């Protein structure tokens, strides 16, 4: 008799379950033609884009660092570098980010990564009772408290995101 195979979830959901953290998963049908993974998630879940956070991997002074910012904006690389005591930040090579975290682009979660990296969570997360981040694959999000996310990732909270105006005009200043 064959054993029934049960899905263990993603490394991110396993990490949350193991830690005893309360969270909700939101699954949606991923559209590969959508121009933005994060905006697609917000639209599919009916959640404001300022509550859906994207996980980006950058290099700060040559060291990989995770930045978690609202999909409604952009990562401020100078602010990220300052938040971790560095001088210069650039976006990491996508292949290196995937290999290091164990996730694919558009599905990189700040939780359950293959290698623990320094993490910075945009300070705006603290203004929400819950936020959504990738659960570790495209089309699956985790909703949890920003405090739990910061605790589990040992994240620093810092203003590393720049809000993109709704009218699409570039930011001044």
C-alpha positions, 0 to 999 in steps of 0.5 A: 500500500502506497503512502499518501504524500502530503505537501509540506508547503514552502520553506517559508510556510514551514518556517512559520509553522515551526516557529508557531507564528499565526499567518494566512496564505493567499493563493492566486493564479499567476499570470506570466505576462503580468509586468509586476509580480508584486502588483499582480499579487496585490490585484489578485488578493484585493489588497492595497499595494502598500500592504504587499511587500516585495523581497529584493536581494541587493549587494551592499559593499559586496555582501548580499542583503535582503530588502523588503519594501512595499510593491507600491514603491521602489527600493532606495539603494542609498538608504539600504546601504545606510541601514546596514552600515554600508557605503554602496548598494546595487541590485544583486545578480538575479541568478546569484539571488536565486541560488543563495535564497533557494527561490525563483524571482517573483517568488523570493520570500524573506522567510525560509531562505537557503542561506540566512542573509541580513534583512531590512524591512521598510519602516512603513510595514509597522503602520499595518497590522498585517502585511503580505510577502511571498510565500516562496513561489509565484502565486502564493503570498503569506499574510502576517504581522510585520513584528513576526516577520521582523523577529523571524528574519532578524530584520532591521526596520528602516525607511528604505522604500520610496513611494511611487506616486499613483499618477506615475510621475517620477519623484522629485527630490 
